[in-house]
C-alpha cells in the first residue's frame, strides 16, 4: 500500500498546502473556580488539583510536539503553561492580551452574589457578546484585543503548518472567556452565534486549523472543543 497522497482525496487538508494547528488551553483549577467565585483579571493561583490537572494536560499535549507556547501573564495560566514547557523543553512567552475577560465590578464576587445584586444579568452576559459587566469587558472587546496575536503568529512563526513538522501546533494557554471569544472571532461567526460555545473545563483545550496558502490569511476551522487528558476532571468550573 502506498503511503503517498491519494489523488482522489478531496479532504480539506489536501486542498490547502498549509494547515496551521492552533491549540487554546485553559488553565488548571483555582480555589475561585472551586467556589464559583468570579476571577476575571484577578491574579489567582492554581489549587492542588489545578497543579495536577496542569501536569496531566502537559503529558497529553507534549506528545503533539508543539512549536511554541504562549501564555496569559496571569499566574494560573502561566503556571499551567510552564508545566507543558517542562515536558517539551520550550520557553513560555507571556502576552497580556491573553488575559481573561475583565469582569469589572463582578470580580471577586460569587455567582450567587452577582445574581442577588443584578438578577438576570449573568444570563444576559452569556447570551449577548456585546454586553459587558459594569466597568468590565464584553466578549467582543476581548476578541478585539486577543485575536491580533494569532495574526502576528501567522506572520512570524516559520514552518507553522508546513515543513518537516506540519502537524506541530502552536499552544496558547489562557482562560475560558478569552478562548471562547477568540474561537468565535477566528471562525468569523455572526455575533448572535457567539454564545453557542459552552464552558471549558479546567485544562481542557480547543483546536483550530488554519487552512490557506503561503502569503495569504488562513481560514480557520474548528477541529476540537473541550478536549482533555483522560485523567483530568471534565467538570466545567
C-alpha positions in Angstrom: 0.0 0.0 0.0 1.4 3.4 -1.0 1.9 6.0 1.8 1.6 8.9 -0.6 -1.3 11.2 -1.2 -4.4 9.8 -2.8 -5.1 11.7 -6.0 -8.8 11.3 -5.4 -8.7 12.6 -1.8 -10.8 15.8 -1.6 -10.3 16.4 2.2 -9.7 20.0 3.2 -6.1 19.1 4.2 -5.3 18.0 0.7 -6.8 21.1 -0.9 -4.7 23.6 1.1 -0.9 23.4 1.2 -0.6 25.0 4.7 -2.7 23.8 7.7 -1.7 25.5 10.9 -2.8 23.8 14.1 -3.7 26.1 17.0 -4.4 24.8 20.5 -6.1 27.1 23.1 -5.6 25.5 26.5 -7.5 26.7 29.6 -5.6 26.9 32.9 -6.0 24.5 35.8 -8.4 24.8 38.6 -8.1 27.6 41.2 -9.9 28.0 44.5 -12.0 30.6 42.9 -13.2 28.1 40.3 -13.9 25.5 43.0 -16.1 28.0 45.0 -17.9 29.6 42.0 -16.2 33.0 42.5 -15.6 35.2 39.5 -11.9 35.9 38.8 -11.7 37.9 35.7 -8.3 39.5 35.8 -7.6 38.9 39.5 -4.3 37.1 39.7 -5.1 33.8 41.4 -3.0 30.7 41.8 -3.7 27.1 40.9 -5.1 24.8 43.5 -3.6 21.5 44.4 -6.0 19.9 41.9 -5.2 22.5 39.4 -1.5 21.8 39.5 -2.2 18.1 39.0 -4.5 19.0 36.1 -1.7 21.1 34.5 0.7 18.2 34.7 -1.9 15.8 33.2 -2.6 18.2 30.3 1.2 18.7 29.8 1.7 14.9 29.4 -1.1 14.8 26.7 0.0 17.9 24.8 3.7 17.2 24.9 3.1 14.3 22.6 1.9 16.8 20.0 5.5 18.4 20.0 4.3 22.0 20.0 6.4 24.6 18.2 5.7 27.4 20.6 4.0 28.0 23.9 2.5 31.4 24.7 0.5 32.3 27.8 -1.5 34.9 29.6 0.6 36.6 32.1 -1.8 35.8 34.9 -0.3 33.2 37.3 -2.8 30.5 36.9 -2.3 30.4 33.1 1.5 30.9 33.2 1.9 28.1 35.7 -0.2 25.8 33.5 2.0 26.7 30.5 5.2 26.1 32.5 4.1 22.5 33.1 3.9 22.0 29.4 7.2 23.8 28.9 9.0 21.5 31.3 7.8 18.5 29.2 8.8 19.9 25.9 11.9 22.0 26.6 10.3 25.1 25.2 10.2 28.5 26.8 6.9 30.2 27.7 6.3 33.7 26.2 3.7 35.7 28.1 1.3 38.2 26.5 -1.2 40.2 28.5 -3.6 40.2 25.5 -4.4 36.6 26.6 -5.7 37.7 30.0 -9.2 36.7 31.0 -12.2 39.0 30.4 -12.1 41.9 32.8 -15.3 41.4 34.8 -15.4 44.9 36.3 -17.5 45.2 39.4 -18.1 41.4 39.4 -14.5 40.4 40.1 -14.2 38.6 43.4 -18.0 38.1 43.7 -19.6 34.6 43.8 -22.2 33.7 41.2 -24.9 34.0 43.9 -23.7 37.4 44.9 -23.9 38.7 41.4 -27.4 37.2 40.9 -28.6 38.8 44.1 -27.2 42.2 43.1 -28.2 42.1 39.4 -30.9 39.5 38.9 -30.8 38.1 35.3 -27.6 39.9 34.4 -25.4 36.8 34.1 -27.9 35.3 31.7 -27.8 38.4 29.5 -24.0 38.4 29.7 -23.9 34.8 28.5 -26.3 35.4 25.6 -25.1 38.7 24.3 -21.5 39.0 23.2 -21.7 42.8 23.1 -22.9 43.1 26.8 -20.3 43.8 29.5 -20.5 43.7 33.3 -20.4 47.1 35.0 -16.9 48.6 34.3 -15.8 45.4 32.5 -15.3 43.9 29.0 -17.7 42.3 26.6 -16.7 39.2 24.6 -16.3 41.4 21.6 -13.9 43.6 23.5 -11.9 40.6 24.5 -11.7 39.2 20.9 -10.7 42.6 19.6 -7.6 42.7 21.9 -6.7 39.0 21.7 -7.1 37.8 18.1 -4.5 40.0 16.6 -1.9 37.9 18.4 -2.9 35.0 16.2 -2.4 37.1 13.1 1.0 38.1 14.3 2.0 34.4 14.9 0.9 33.5 11.4 3.3 36.1 10.1 6.3 35.3 12.3 6.3 31.5 13.0 8.3 29.9 10.3 7.2 26.5 9.2 3.9 26.5 11.1 1.7 24.1 9.2 4.4 23.1 6.7 7.9 21.9 6.5 9.2 18.9 8.4 6.6 19.0 11.2 3.4 20.3 9.6 1.2 18.8 12.4 3.1 20.6 15.2 0.8 23.1 16.9 1.2 26.5 18.5 -0.2 26.4 22.0 -1.8 29.4 23.7 -2.6 29.0 27.4 -5.3 31.3 28.5 -8.8 31.4 30.2 -12.3 30.2 29.4 -13.7 33.6 28.4 -10.9 34.7 26.1 -10.7 31.3 24.5 -14.4 31.3 23.6 -14.2 34.9 22.3 -11.1 34.1 20.2 -12.7 30.9 18.8 -15.8 32.7 17.7 -13.9 35.6 16.2 -11.4 33.4 14.3 -14.3 31.3 12.9 -15.9 34.6 11.8 -19.2 33.7 13.4 -22.1 36.0 13.4 -22.0 37.7 16.8 -25.5 36.4 17.6 -24.0 32.9 17.4 -21.0 33.5 19.8 -22.9 32.1 22.8 -23.1 28.7 21.1 -19.8 27.6 22.7 -20.4 26.1 26.2 -17.9 26.4 29.0 -14.5 24.9 29.0 -13.4 22.6 31.8 -10.1 23.4 33.6 -7.2 22.3 31.4 -9.4 21.4 28.5 -8.5 22.7 25.1 -9.7 23.8 21.8 -8.0 23.0 18.5 -8.4 25.1 15.4 -6.8 24.6 12.0 -5.9 27.5 9.8 -6.2 26.5 6.1 -4.5 28.5 3.4 -1.7 29.1 1.0 1.6 30.9 1.7 1.3 34.6 1.8 -2.5 34.7 2.5 -4.5 34.8 5.7 -5.7 31.4 6.9 -9.3 30.3 7.0 -9.9 28.9 10.5 -11.9 25.8 11.1 -12.8 24.2 14.5 -11.4 20.7 15.0 -12.0 20.1 18.7 -13.9 21.8 21.5 -13.4 20.9 25.2 -10.9 18.1 24.8 -9.0 17.0 27.8 -6.5 14.5 29.1 -8.4 11.4 30.2 -7.3 11.7 33.8 -8.4 15.3 34.0 -11.6 16.4 35.8 -14.1 17.0 33.0 -16.3 19.3 35.1 -16.7 22.9 34.0 -15.8 25.2 36.9 
